[in-house]
Amino acid sequence: ITRAHVFQIDPNTKKNWVPTSKHAVTVSYFYDSTRNVYRIISLDGSKAIINSTITPNMTFTKTSQKFGQWADSRANTVYGLGFSSEHHLSKFAEKFQEFKEAARLAKEKSQEKMELTSTPSQESAGGDIQSPLTPESINGTDDERATPEVTQNSEPRAEPTQNALPFTHSSTISKHWEAELATLKGNNAKLTAALLESTANVKQWKQQLAAYQEEAERLHKRVTELECVSSQANAVHTHKTELNQTIQELESTLKKKEEEIEGLKQEINNARELQAQRDSLTQKLQEVEIRNKDLEGQLSDLEQRLEKSQNEQEAFRNNLKTLLEILDGKIFELTELRDNLAKLIECS
């Protein structure tokens, strides 16, 4: 199973590619056990856009690094697949070769089985009755299964002297083909059931792949379409170069942005360190302010005590000055008393 953009050759021009899917769809290999053939199946919603039976004569050709094609003579068309990468193209081509070889072996086994089935009938009819068994009648075709026709009125070409039993042999062939018809009907019923089951699984596949389709469509649709159109190869190359340059520029810009982000992260770390330092200094400043308030309270108390002491000293000085003045008066009075006593002594 892989995913690719599906194209078909233009039936009118036989040159241009016509896209049959709007976006990349699932392309898978399918083994049809009822017909013993291998098919390439692709569904776009409920519509089958590829239903190609692989034959030994088919060839898958790589026309570019991401595009391959093969011709289906039964469907009278040429299918083309555009992949998202060269790896997916190579893987699909390898699987194509494997299933092509398996189809060849299946065809050889079918032919051997046909020969073994037809040989006894030919011998019992004298060797001239041709068996209607063919690979197409056993395995069917791509469009419908061929219903084998039983020729009951055919007569053997043996001479009258030969004791052939045409009526008995015709009845045997009729029963044989009735059994073959019943087997084909049973196989047809099984195939119908398998196709119905596959159709029922489509919705589940669509749900599972919806997200991938939406994302892949935007990225790969333009590039794949340009690569699938050979006339626009140069434009595709130029567009790819521009896309590569754009990717490189975006990667360069992204790298610069990452460097800027790293720088911003470093600045944020530095800012956090500064914030931690600021918080620490703020806490210390609060402690200093509290201590300063305590010192201011102590200073105010000391100033009050100093002022009180100064007032007390001033009162003491005033008292002392008054006392000195009193002492001076007393000394002056004593001096006068001494002088008067001296005069009295002199007079006596």
Buried (B, 14 or more C-beta within 10 A) or exposed (E): EBBBBBBBBEEEEEEEBBBBBEBBBBBBBBBBEBBBBBBBBBBBEEEBBBBBBBBEEBEBEBEBEBBBBBBBEEBEBBBBBBBBEEEBBBEBBEBBEEBBEBBBEBBEEBEEBBEEBBEEBEEBBBEEBEBBBEEEBBBBEEEEBBEBEBEEEBEBEBEEEEEBEBEEBBEBBEEBBEEBEEEBEEBBEEBEEBEEEBEEEBEEBBEEBEEEBEEBBEEBBEBBBBBBBEEBEEEBEEBEEEEEEEEEEEEEEEEEEEEEEEEEEEEEEEEEEEEEEEEEEEEEEEEEEEEEEEEEEEEEEEEEEEEEEEEEEEEEEEEEEEEEEEEEEEEEEEEEEEEEEEEEEEEE
